[in-house]
């Protein structure tokens, strides 16, 4: 049962980042996201890195390879995004979005701590057992 839950948790965490990254690839969506970033004081030239992190990190978490690093990178990204884009605590929706990002980062930190589980590339390479340091 733990393997099933760990796989479901990885899918839940990964799908959000994968869809977010893919949604930015269209020309209009790319320009809109870049404009929003710049309006919030973030250089728009960072958008390709954001997309690569979202898609790449999601795929790594989904398949369970380099999971700790991907989870740590996405947790940091999520907290930075919360601080930059959801810092108007007078706006209830922004407060909720901030707390959502913090909760997602918490889940990613748990994944970074406990690893992807047996049903992953890392688990397969360890013979179906958690890899060393992935208890």
C-alpha positions in Angstrom: 0.0 0.0 0.0 2.9 2.4 0.7 4.2 2.0 -2.8 0.8 2.9 -4.2 0.5 5.9 -2.0 4.0 7.1 -2.9 3.3 6.7 -6.6 0.0 8.6 -6.3 1.7 11.4 -4.3 4.4 11.7 -7.0 1.7 11.9 -9.8 -0.2 14.5 -7.8 2.8 16.7 -7.2 4.2 16.3 -10.7 1.1 16.9 -12.7 0.7 20.4 -11.6 4.2 21.4 -12.6 4.0 19.5 -15.9 0.8 21.1 -17.0 2.0 24.5 -15.8 5.2 24.2 -17.9 3.5 22.8 -21.0 0.8 25.6 -20.8 3.5 28.2 -21.2 4.8 26.8 -24.5 2.2 28.4 -26.8 3.2 31.7 -28.3 0.4 33.8 -26.7 0.8 32.0 -23.3 4.6 32.5 -23.4 4.3 36.2 -24.1 1.6 36.6 -21.5 3.6 34.8 -18.8 6.7 36.8 -19.8 4.8 40.0 -19.5 3.4 39.1 -16.1 6.8 38.1 -14.8 8.3 41.5 -15.9 5.3 43.3 -14.4 6.2 41.6 -11.1 9.9 42.6 -11.4 11.2 39.3 -12.6 13.3 39.3 -15.8 11.3 37.7 -18.6 14.4 36.1 -20.0 14.2 33.6 -17.1 11.0 32.1 -18.5 12.8 29.3 -20.5 14.5 28.2 -17.2 11.1 28.3 -15.4 9.6 26.1 -18.2 12.5 23.7 -18.1 12.3 23.4 -14.3 8.6 22.8 -14.3 8.6 20.2 -17.1 11.9 18.6 -16.3 11.3 18.5 -12.5 7.8 17.1 -13.0 9.1 14.3 -15.3 11.9 13.4 -12.9 9.4 13.2 -10.0 6.9 11.3 -12.1 9.4 8.6 -13.1 11.2 8.7 -9.8 14.8 9.5 -11.0 16.9 12.1 -9.3 13.8 12.7 -7.2 15.4 14.3 -4.2 17.1 17.0 -6.3 14.1 17.6 -8.5 11.8 17.9 -5.4 14.3 20.3 -3.7 14.5 22.4 -6.8 10.8 22.6 -7.2 10.2 23.3 -3.5 12.6 26.2 -3.7 11.0 27.5 -6.9 7.5 27.2 -5.4 8.5 29.2 -2.3 10.2 31.9 -4.4 7.1 32.1 -6.6 4.9 32.4 -3.5 7.1 35.3 -2.2 7.2 37.1 -5.5 3.7 36.6 -7.0 1.5 36.0 -3.9 2.7 38.5 -1.3 -0.4 40.7 -1.1 -1.8 39.4 2.1 -4.5 42.0 2.2 -6.0 40.1 -0.8 -7.6 36.9 0.5 -7.0 35.0 -2.8 -3.3 35.9 -2.8 -3.1 34.7 0.8 -4.7 31.4 -0.2 -2.3 31.1 -3.1 0.6 31.8 -0.9 -0.5 29.1 1.6 -1.1 26.7 -1.3 2.5 27.2 -2.5 3.8 26.6 1.0 1.8 23.4 1.3 3.1 22.1 -2.1 6.6 22.9 -1.0 6.0 20.9 2.1 4.9 17.9 0.1 8.0 18.3 -2.1 10.2 18.4 1.0 8.7 15.2 2.2 9.4 13.6 -1.1 13.0 14.9 -1.0 13.3 13.4 2.5 11.7 10.0 1.9 12.5 9.5 -1.8 10.3 8.2 -4.5 9.5 4.7 -3.2 9.9 1.3 -4.8 7.8 2.0 -7.8 10.2 4.3 -9.4 13.4 4.2 -11.5 15.4 4.7 -8.3 13.5 1.9 -6.6 13.9 -0.4 -9.6 17.6 0.2 -9.7 17.8 -0.6 -5.9 16.0 -4.0 -6.6 12.5 -2.8 -5.5 13.8 -1.5 -2.2 14.3 2.2 -1.3 17.7 3.3 -2.5 20.4 4.0 0.0 19.4 7.1 1.9 15.9 6.9 0.6 14.2 5.3 3.6 
